[in-house]
Amino acid sequence: MKQATLFTLSLFLLLCSTSLAISPAPAAAPKAPAAKTPHTPKASAPSPKPLVPTLPQSPDSPDSVPDDITRILKKAKMFSTLIRLLKTTEIMNNINSQLITAKSGGITILAPDDSAFSNLKAGFLNSLNEGQKIELVQFHILPEFVSSSNFDSLSNPVQTVAGKDPVRLPLNVNALGNSVNISTGVVNATVLGVVYSDNKLGIYHVDKVLLPLDFFATNKAPALAPSSLAKAPKAAKENSSEDDQGETKQDQSKSGAGSLVGLGGTTLMSLGIVLVAVATTWS
């Protein structure tokens, strides 16, 4: 009996251990998805801030043809005098041709408005000959494209189409902060804004006509410093006076000697007459 009970208990324990071994292990809890780091866009380098602001009335680049200077200036409605000078000097055609054919470089025009020309001395433009009018217009044109943010990169004196002569044609640009000033030795002008700009042509509004110093240069000969040559006439005069005094003394000496000779001859003659009279008396 006891053996049957132990056998039954052993069989029961064996069945229980077998069930525990066969039962599947509980499933592991799913892992939480990793949090994605939000993508931060790379900060782009800030574009250089232009020194010269764009004018409100400036024509938009898509609406203007880069090789048509007249159309650009007419749309700005303040450059009638400059347009007339560009046409009469035929510089307009040269600029348009250069913009069409040039593959690099470009042109920059410093454009005085009509009020700037009206502030000139009355009759000034009419007093210029054709060569001076051409030089005046060329003095407002730089043979390179200068963007509104690169005026501070120019080296003075700045070369213009009229030439680069620091004595006759000085043009100095001073860019400080948002201000661009231009000096010619005659006037000091300020760049007020951008009229037009692309990668070949830049037109900038200036408040004064840029007058070349060459127009006002004087050709006076420098005064000679006093020298020994300047005193030579005085010395010659003194020598002449001394010579005259010497000649006068010589004449006086000759005159005195002649007088003495004359006086001596007269005395001897008188003495001879007296002796003859005495001798006659004695005889």
Secondary structure as UniProt FT lines:
FT   HELIX           2..22
FT   TURN            56..57
FT   HELIX           61..63
FT   TURN            66..67
FT   HELIX           69..76
FT   HELIX           80..88
FT   TURN            89..90
FT   HELIX           91..101
FT   STRAND          107..112
FT   HELIX           114..118
FT   TURN            122..123
FT   HELIX           124..127
FT   HELIX           130..138
FT   TURN            139..140
FT   STRAND          141..142
FT   TURN            148..149
FT   HELIX           151..153
FT   TURN            161..162
FT   TURN            166..168
FT   STRAND          172..176
FT   TURN            177..178
FT   STRAND          179..183
FT   STRAND          188..197
FT   STRAND          201..206
FT   HELIX           213..216
FT   HELIX           228..282
//
